[in-house]
Structures are given as structure tokens and as C-alpha cells.
Amino acid sequence: MTLPQDPMMLMSVINMKLRDFYPDLDALCEDLDIDRKALESRLAEFGFEYSPENNKFW
């Protein structure tokens, strides 16, 4: 899967997938072969962080 480069679109796509298909970020990253640290770092550059309690970035 090719992820969007735009940070807002990236957050939106990841949150939609987390909401609809995955119980947590680890499951999403494993299934889609995404480096979790790189994803979190990329989104952190724009002020977003993952909330395990809510299973989403905000």
C-alpha cells in the first residue's frame, strides 16, 4: 500500500484503517508492512501522536 505524503491525508487514512480494520497500531503496521517508528515519527513532525486508548492519531 502506498501511503499519502500529505500529513493530513496520511493521518486520515491511518485513522480510518485503525477504526475500521485494526485493533491497534501494531496490527496495522504488521499487516501493511509499515515501520511503526517511522510512521509515528512522520506524524509527530506535524503534532500528531498515537493514542492507544482511542486507537487513533490526534
PDB file of N, CA, C and O in Angstrom, chain B, residues numbered from 101:
ATOM      1  N   MET B 101       0.838  -1.186   0.000  1.00  0.00           N
ATOM      2  CA  MET B 101       0.000   0.000   0.000  1.00  0.00           C
ATOM      3  C   MET B 101       0.877   1.240   0.000  1.00  0.00           C
ATOM      4  O   MET B 101       1.821   1.342   0.784  1.00  0.00           O
ATOM      5  N   THR B 102       0.568   2.169  -0.869  1.00  0.00           N
ATOM      6  CA  THR B 102       1.263   3.449  -0.913  1.00  0.00           C
ATOM      7  C   THR B 102       0.509   4.436  -0.029  1.00  0.00           C
ATOM      8  O   THR B 102      -0.680   4.681  -0.231  1.00  0.00           O
ATOM      9  N   LEU B 103       1.201   4.991   0.940  1.00  0.00           N
ATOM     10  CA  LEU B 103       0.578   5.944   1.851  1.00  0.00           C
ATOM     11  C   LEU B 103       0.708   7.355   1.312  1.00  0.00           C
ATOM     12  O   LEU B 103       1.688   7.675   0.639  1.00  0.00           O
ATOM     13  N   PRO B 104      -0.275   8.205   1.602  1.00  0.00           N
ATOM     14  CA  PRO B 104      -0.205   9.598   1.150  1.00  0.00           C
ATOM     15  C   PRO B 104       0.985  10.321   1.776  1.00  0.00           C
ATOM     16  O   PRO B 104       1.388  10.003   2.895  1.00  0.00           O
ATOM     17  N   GLN B 105       1.536  11.274   1.067  1.00  0.00           N
ATOM     18  CA  GLN B 105       2.641  12.080   1.580  1.00  0.00           C
ATOM     19  C   GLN B 105       2.148  13.271   2.407  1.00  0.00           C
ATOM     20  O   GLN B 105       2.827  13.724   3.329  1.00  0.00           O
ATOM     21  N   ASP B 106       0.972  13.761   2.068  1.00  0.00           N
ATOM     22  CA  ASP B 106       0.384  14.877   2.805  1.00  0.00           C
ATOM     23  C   ASP B 106       0.065  14.415   4.235  1.00  0.00           C
ATOM     24  O   ASP B 106      -0.613  13.403   4.408  1.00  0.00           O
ATOM     25  N   PRO B 107       0.540  15.138   5.261  1.00  0.00           N
ATOM     26  CA  PRO B 107       0.352  14.678   6.637  1.00  0.00           C
ATOM     27  C   PRO B 107      -1.106  14.546   7.071  1.00  0.00           C
ATOM     28  O   PRO B 107      -1.447  13.620   7.806  1.00  0.00           O
ATOM     29  N   MET B 108      -1.961  15.451   6.631  1.00  0.00           N
ATOM     30  CA  MET B 108      -3.383  15.359   6.999  1.00  0.00           C
ATOM     31  C   MET B 108      -4.040  14.150   6.337  1.00  0.00           C
ATOM     32  O   MET B 108      -4.839  13.452   6.961  1.00  0.00           O
ATOM     33  N   MET B 109      -3.703  13.911   5.089  1.00  0.00           N
ATOM     34  CA  MET B 109      -4.254  12.741   4.391  1.00  0.00           C
ATOM     35  C   MET B 109      -3.704  11.457   5.004  1.00  0.00           C
ATOM     36  O   MET B 109      -4.434  10.478   5.158  1.00  0.00           O
ATOM     37  N   LEU B 110      -2.429  11.461   5.351  1.00  0.00           N
ATOM     38  CA  LEU B 110      -1.811  10.290   5.972  1.00  0.00           C
ATOM     39  C   LEU B 110      -2.514   9.965   7.286  1.00  0.00           C
ATOM     40  O   LEU B 110      -2.885   8.816   7.526  1.00  0.00           O
ATOM     41  N   MET B 111      -2.694  10.965   8.131  1.00  0.00           N
ATOM     42  CA  MET B 111      -3.380  10.751   9.399  1.00  0.00           C
ATOM     43  C   MET B 111      -4.795  10.233   9.169  1.00  0.00           C
ATOM     44  O   MET B 111      -5.244   9.315   9.855  1.00  0.00           O
ATOM     45  N   SER B 112      -5.482  10.811   8.221  1.00  0.00           N
ATOM     46  CA  SER B 112      -6.848  10.408   7.919  1.00  0.00           C
ATOM     47  C   SER B 112      -6.930   8.951   7.468  1.00  0.00           C
ATOM     48  O   SER B 112      -7.785   8.198   7.935  1.00  0.00           O
ATOM     49  N   VAL B 113      -6.045   8.560   6.565  1.00  0.00           N
ATOM     50  CA  VAL B 113      -6.046   7.182   6.056  1.00  0.00           C
ATOM     51  C   VAL B 113      -5.713   6.200   7.178  1.00  0.00           C
ATOM     52  O   VAL B 113      -6.376   5.173   7.326  1.00  0.00           O
ATOM     53  N   ILE B 114      -4.693   6.513   7.959  1.00  0.00           N
ATOM     54  CA  ILE B 114      -4.292   5.624   9.047  1.00  0.00           C
ATOM     55  C   ILE B 114      -5.419   5.507  10.074  1.00  0.00           C
ATOM     56  O   ILE B 114      -5.734   4.404  10.520  1.00  0.00           O
ATOM     57  N   ASN B 115      -6.023   6.624  10.449  1.00  0.00           N
ATOM     58  CA  ASN B 115      -7.110   6.571  11.428  1.00  0.00           C
ATOM     59  C   ASN B 115      -8.316   5.798  10.899  1.00  0.00           C
ATOM     60  O   ASN B 115      -8.951   5.064  11.656  1.00  0.00           O
ATOM     61  N   MET B 116      -8.637   5.947   9.630  1.00  0.00           N
ATOM     62  CA  MET B 116      -9.748   5.194   9.051  1.00  0.00           C
ATOM     63  C   MET B 116      -9.457   3.696   9.113  1.00  0.00           C
ATOM     64  O   MET B 116     -10.328   2.904   9.474  1.00  0.00           O
ATOM     65  N   LYS B 117      -8.243   3.316   8.763  1.00  0.00           N
ATOM     66  CA  LYS B 117      -7.874   1.899   8.801  1.00  0.00           C
ATOM     67  C   LYS B 117      -7.874   1.368  10.230  1.00  0.00           C
ATOM     68  O   LYS B 117      -8.321   0.248  10.478  1.00  0.00           O
ATOM     69  N   LEU B 118      -7.377   2.163  11.164  1.00  0.00           N
ATOM     70  CA  LEU B 118      -7.403   1.754  12.565  1.00  0.00           C
ATOM     71  C   LEU B 118      -8.848   1.584  13.042  1.00  0.00           C
ATOM     72  O   LEU B 118      -9.162   0.615  13.735  1.00  0.00           O
ATOM     73  N   ARG B 119      -9.693   2.485  12.688  1.00  0.00           N
ATOM     74  CA  ARG B 119     -11.097   2.431  13.111  1.00  0.00           C
ATOM     75  C   ARG B 119     -11.824   1.236  12.510  1.00  0.00           C
ATOM     76  O   ARG B 119     -12.570   0.541  13.199  1.00  0.00           O
ATOM     77  N   ASP B 120     -11.601   1.005  11.225  1.00  0.00           N
ATOM     78  CA  ASP B 120     -12.400   0.015  10.511  1.00  0.00           C
ATOM     79  C   ASP B 120     -11.813  -1.394  10.471  1.00  0.00           C
ATOM     80  O   ASP B 120     -12.560  -2.362  10.325  1.00  0.00           O
ATOM     81  N   PHE B 121     -10.493  -1.531  10.598  1.00  0.00           N
ATOM     82  CA  PHE B 121      -9.886  -2.838  10.339  1.00  0.00           C
ATOM     83  C   PHE B 121      -8.921  -3.380  11.396  1.00  0.00           C
ATOM     84  O   PHE B 121      -8.683  -4.587  11.431  1.00  0.00           O
ATOM     85  N   TYR B 122      -8.365  -2.538  12.246  1.00  0.00           N
ATOM     86  CA  TYR B 122      -7.285  -2.987  13.124  1.00  0.00           C
ATOM     87  C   TYR B 122      -7.544  -2.639  14.587  1.00  0.00           C
ATOM     88  O   TYR B 122      -8.024  -1.549  14.897  1.00  0.00           O
ATOM     89  N   PRO B 123      -7.220  -3.577  15.487  1.00  0.00           N
ATOM     90  CA  PRO B 123      -7.428  -3.320  16.916  1.00  0.00           C
ATOM     91  C   PRO B 123      -6.389  -2.380  17.523  1.00  0.00           C
ATOM     92  O   PRO B 123      -6.617  -1.791  18.579  1.00  0.00           O
ATOM     93  N   ASP B 124      -5.234  -2.244  16.839  1.00  0.00           N
ATOM     94  CA  ASP B 124      -4.195  -1.348  17.346  1.00  0.00           C
ATOM     95  C   ASP B 124      -3.175  -1.053  16.244  1.00  0.00           C
ATOM     96  O   ASP B 124      -3.210  -1.641  15.163  1.00  0.00           O
ATOM     97  N   LEU B 125      -2.275  -0.134  16.550  1.00  0.00           N
ATOM     98  CA  LEU B 125      -1.282   0.312  15.573  1.00  0.00           C
ATOM     99  C   LEU B 125      -0.311  -0.799  15.198  1.00  0.00           C
ATOM    100  O   LEU B 125       0.121  -0.880  14.048  1.00  0.00           O
ATOM    101  N   ASP B 126       0.034  -1.652  16.154  1.00  0.00           N
ATOM    102  CA  ASP B 126       0.946  -2.759  15.846  1.00  0.00           C
ATOM    103  C   ASP B 126       0.356  -3.685  14.786  1.00  0.00           C
ATOM    104  O   ASP B 126       1.058  -4.105  13.866  1.00  0.00           O
ATOM    105  N   ALA B 127      -0.934  -4.005  14.914  1.00  0.00           N
ATOM    106  CA  ALA B 127      -1.588  -4.892  13.945  1.00  0.00           C
ATOM    107  C   ALA B 127      -1.606  -4.257  12.561  1.00  0.00           C
ATOM    108  O   ALA B 127      -1.353  -4.937  11.566  1.00  0.00           O
ATOM    109  N   LEU B 128      -1.902  -2.962  12.484  1.00  0.00           N
ATOM    110  CA  LEU B 128      -1.918  -2.259  11.197  1.00  0.00           C
ATOM    111  C   LEU B 128      -0.530  -2.293  10.567  1.00  0.00           C
ATOM    112  O   LEU B 128      -0.387  -2.641   9.395  1.00  0.00           O
ATOM    113  N   CYS B 129       0.484  -1.935  11.335  1.00  0.00           N
ATOM    114  CA  CYS B 129       1.845  -1.878  10.799  1.00  0.00           C
ATOM    115  C   CYS B 129       2.332  -3.246  10.342  1.00  0.00           C
ATOM    116  O   CYS B 129       2.982  -3.368   9.303  1.00  0.00           O
ATOM    117  N   GLU B 130       2.019  -4.262  11.115  1.00  0.00           N
ATOM    118  CA  GLU B 130       2.436  -5.611  10.731  1.00  0.00           C
ATOM    119  C   GLU B 130       1.746  -6.052   9.441  1.00  0.00           C
ATOM    120  O   GLU B 130       2.393  -6.580   8.536  1.00  0.00           O
ATOM    121  N   ASP B 131       0.445  -5.836   9.360  1.00  0.00           N
ATOM    122  CA  ASP B 131      -0.316  -6.272   8.187  1.00  0.00           C
ATOM    123  C   ASP B 131       0.079  -5.516   6.921  1.00  0.00           C
ATOM    124  O   ASP B 131       0.163  -6.104   5.843  1.00  0.00           O
ATOM    125  N   LEU B 132       0.321  -4.214   7.056  1.00  0.00           N
ATOM    126  CA  LEU B 132       0.633  -3.388   5.889  1.00  0.00           C
ATOM    127  C   LEU B 132       2.137  -3.236   5.657  1.00  0.00           C
ATOM    128  O   LEU B 132       2.557  -2.522   4.747  1.00  0.00           O
ATOM    129  N   ASP B 133       2.945  -3.904   6.477  1.00  0.00           N
ATOM    130  CA  ASP B 133       4.395  -3.843   6.367  1.00  0.00           C
ATOM    131  C   ASP B 133       4.896  -2.397   6.430  1.00  0.00           C
ATOM    132  O   ASP B 133       5.636  -1.932   5.563  1.00  0.00           O
ATOM    133  N   ILE B 134       4.466  -1.708   7.484  1.00  0.00           N
ATOM    134  CA  ILE B 134       4.843  -0.313   7.722  1.00  0.00           C
ATOM    135  C   ILE B 134       5.736  -0.272   8.957  1.00  0.00           C
ATOM    136  O   ILE B 134       5.459  -0.947   9.949  1.00  0.00           O
ATOM    137  N   ASP B 135       6.795   0.511   8.900  1.00  0.00           N
ATOM    138  CA  ASP B 135       7.669   0.701  10.058  1.00  0.00           C
ATOM    139  C   ASP B 135       6.951   1.624  11.043  1.00  0.00           C
ATOM    140  O   ASP B 135       6.748   2.806  10.764  1.00  0.00           O
ATOM    141  N   ARG B 136       6.566   1.071  12.201  1.00  0.00           N
ATOM    142  CA  ARG B 136       5.783   1.840  13.177  1.00  0.00           C
ATOM    143  C   ARG B 136       6.522   3.092  13.632  1.00  0.00           C
ATOM    144  O   ARG B 136       5.932   4.171  13.684  1.00  0.00           O
ATOM    145  N   LYS B 137       7.798   2.966  13.959  1.00  0.00           N
ATOM    146  CA  LYS B 137       8.559   4.118  14.445  1.00  0.00           C
ATOM    147  C   LYS B 137       8.627   5.211  13.382  1.00  0.00           C
ATOM    148  O   LYS B 137       8.516   6.393  13.707  1.00  0.00           O
ATOM    149  N   ALA B 138       8.807   4.835  12.128  1.00  0.00           N
ATOM    150  CA  ALA B 138       8.864   5.815  11.043  1.00  0.00           C
ATOM    151  C   ALA B 138       7.513   6.509  10.870  1.00  0.00           C
ATOM    152  O   ALA B 138       7.455   7.720  10.662  1.00  0.00           O
ATOM    153  N   LEU B 139       6.434   5.742  10.958  1.00  0.00           N
ATOM    154  CA  LEU B 139       5.092   6.329  10.830  1.00  0.00           C
ATOM    155  C   LEU B 139       4.831   7.298  11.975  1.00  0.00           C
ATOM    156  O   LEU B 139       4.392   8.426  11.750  1.00  0.00           O
ATOM    157  N   GLU B 140       5.097   6.864  13.196  1.00  0.00           N
ATOM    158  CA  GLU B 140       4.875   7.744  14.349  1.00  0.00           C
ATOM    159  C   GLU B 140       5.754   8.987  14.275  1.00  0.00           C
ATOM    160  O   GLU B 140       5.310  10.083  14.617  1.00  0.00           O
ATOM    161  N   SER B 141       6.983   8.822  13.837  1.00  0.00           N
ATOM    162  CA  SER B 141       7.895   9.953  13.711  1.00  0.00           C
ATOM    163  C   SER B 141       7.400  10.940  12.657  1.00  0.00           C
ATOM    164  O   SER B 141       7.418  12.152  12.873  1.00  0.00           O
ATOM    165  N   ARG B 142       6.963  10.415  11.523  1.00  0.00           N
ATOM    166  CA  ARG B 142       6.449  11.267  10.441  1.00  0.00           C
ATOM    167  C   ARG B 142       5.255  12.086  10.925  1.00  0.00           C
ATOM    168  O   ARG B 142       5.190  13.293  10.691  1.00  0.00           O
ATOM    169  N   LEU B 143       4.314  11.432  11.599  1.00  0.00           N
ATOM    170  CA  LEU B 143       3.126  12.148  12.067  1.00  0.00           C
ATOM    171  C   LEU B 143       3.449  13.087  13.230  1.00  0.00           C
ATOM    172  O   LEU B 143       2.800  14.120  13.391  1.00  0.00           O
ATOM    173  N   ALA B 144       4.445  12.734  14.037  1.00  0.00           N
ATOM    174  CA  ALA B 144       4.850  13.605  15.147  1.00  0.00           C
ATOM    175  C   ALA B 144       5.424  14.925  14.639  1.00  0.00           C
ATOM    176  O   ALA B 144       5.317  15.952  15.309  1.00  0.00           O
ATOM    177  N   GLU B 145       6.031  14.894  13.456  1.00  0.00           N
ATOM    178  CA  GLU B 145       6.556  16.131  12.856  1.00  0.00           C
ATOM    179  C   GLU B 145       5.469  17.181  12.698  1.00  0.00           C
ATOM    180  O   GLU B 145       5.757  18.377  12.659  1.00  0.00           O
ATOM    181  N   PHE B 146       4.219  16.739  12.607  1.00  0.00           N
ATOM    182  CA  PHE B 146       3.103  17.651  12.394  1.00  0.00           C
ATOM    183  C   PHE B 146       2.198  17.731  13.620  1.00  0.00           C
ATOM    184  O   PHE B 146       1.070  18.219  13.540  1.00  0.00           O
ATOM    185  N   GLY B 147       2.701  17.246  14.754  1.00  0.00           N
ATOM    186  CA  GLY B 147       1.984  17.393  16.015  1.00  0.00           C
ATOM    187  C   GLY B 147       1.010  16.282  16.347  1.00  0.00           C
ATOM    188  O   GLY B 147       0.238  16.412  17.296  1.00  0.00           O
ATOM    189  N   PHE B 148       1.023  15.200  15.600  1.00  0.00           N
ATOM    190  CA  PHE B 148       0.093  14.105  15.871  1.00  0.00           C
ATOM    191  C   PHE B 148       0.792  13.009  16.665  1.00  0.00           C
ATOM    192  O   PHE B 148       1.958  12.695  16.425  1.00  0.00           O
ATOM    193  N   GLU B 149       0.058  12.433  17.616  1.00  0.00           N
ATOM    194  CA  GLU B 149       0.604  11.280  18.325  1.00  0.00           C
ATOM    195  C   GLU B 149      -0.477  10.229  18.467  1.00  0.00           C
ATOM    196  O   GLU B 149      -1.671  10.528  18.476  1.00  0.00           O
ATOM    197  N   TYR B 150      -0.025   8.986  18.578  1.00  0.00           N
ATOM    198  CA  TYR B 150      -0.937   7.859  18.661  1.00  0.00           C
ATOM    199  C   TYR B 150      -1.460   7.712  20.086  1.00  0.00           C
ATOM    200  O   TYR B 150      -0.696   7.778  21.049  1.00  0.00           O
ATOM    201  N   SER B 151      -2.762   7.513  20.206  1.00  0.00           N
ATOM    202  CA  SER B 151      -3.403   7.255  21.495  1.00  0.00           C
ATOM    203  C   SER B 151      -3.880   5.806  21.506  1.00  0.00           C
ATOM    204  O   SER B 151      -4.862   5.480  20.840  1.00  0.00           O
ATOM    205  N   PRO B 152      -3.200   4.927  22.254  1.00  0.00           N
ATOM    206  CA  PRO B 152      -3.638   3.526  22.310  1.00  0.00           C
ATOM    207  C   PRO B 152      -5.049   3.372  22.875  1.00  0.00           C
ATOM    208  O   PRO B 152      -5.802   2.494  22.452  1.00  0.00           O
ATOM    209  N   GLU B 153      -5.400   4.225  23.825  1.00  0.00           N
ATOM    210  CA  GLU B 153      -6.724   4.163  24.437  1.00  0.00           C
ATOM    211  C   GLU B 153      -7.838   4.429  23.417  1.00  0.00           C
ATOM    212  O   GLU B 153      -8.918   3.843  23.493  1.00  0.00           O
ATOM    213  N   ASN B 154      -7.559   5.314  22.474  1.00  0.00           N
ATOM    214  CA  ASN B 154      -8.555   5.683  21.460  1.00  0.00           C
ATOM    215  C   ASN B 154      -8.279   5.026  20.111  1.00  0.00           C
ATOM    216  O   ASN B 154      -9.090   5.122  19.190  1.00  0.00           O
ATOM    217  N   ASN B 155      -7.127   4.355  19.996  1.00  0.00           N
ATOM    218  CA  ASN B 155      -6.699   3.704  18.758  1.00  0.00           C
ATOM    219  C   ASN B 155      -6.756   4.655  17.564  1.00  0.00           C
ATOM    220  O   ASN B 155      -7.323   4.343  16.517  1.00  0.00           O
ATOM    221  N   LYS B 156      -6.154   5.817  17.759  1.00  0.00           N
ATOM    222  CA  LYS B 156      -6.087   6.789  16.660  1.00  0.00           C
ATOM    223  C   LYS B 156      -4.995   7.811  16.930  1.00  0.00           C
ATOM    224  O   LYS B 156      -4.511   7.963  18.051  1.00  0.00           O
ATOM    225  N   PHE B 157      -4.628   8.500  15.870  1.00  0.00           N
ATOM    226  CA  PHE B 157      -3.699   9.614  15.977  1.00  0.00           C
ATOM    227  C   PHE B 157      -4.517  10.885  16.144  1.00  0.00           C
ATOM    228  O   PHE B 157      -5.582  11.051  15.549  1.00  0.00           O
ATOM    229  N   TRP B 158      -3.977  11.787  16.984  1.00  0.00           N
ATOM    230  CA  TRP B 158      -4.554  13.119  17.099  1.00  0.00           C
ATOM    231  C   TRP B 158      -3.562  14.096  17.609  1.00  0.00           C
ATOM    232  O   TRP B 158      -3.882  15.275  17.767  1.00  0.00           O
TER     233      TRP B 158
END
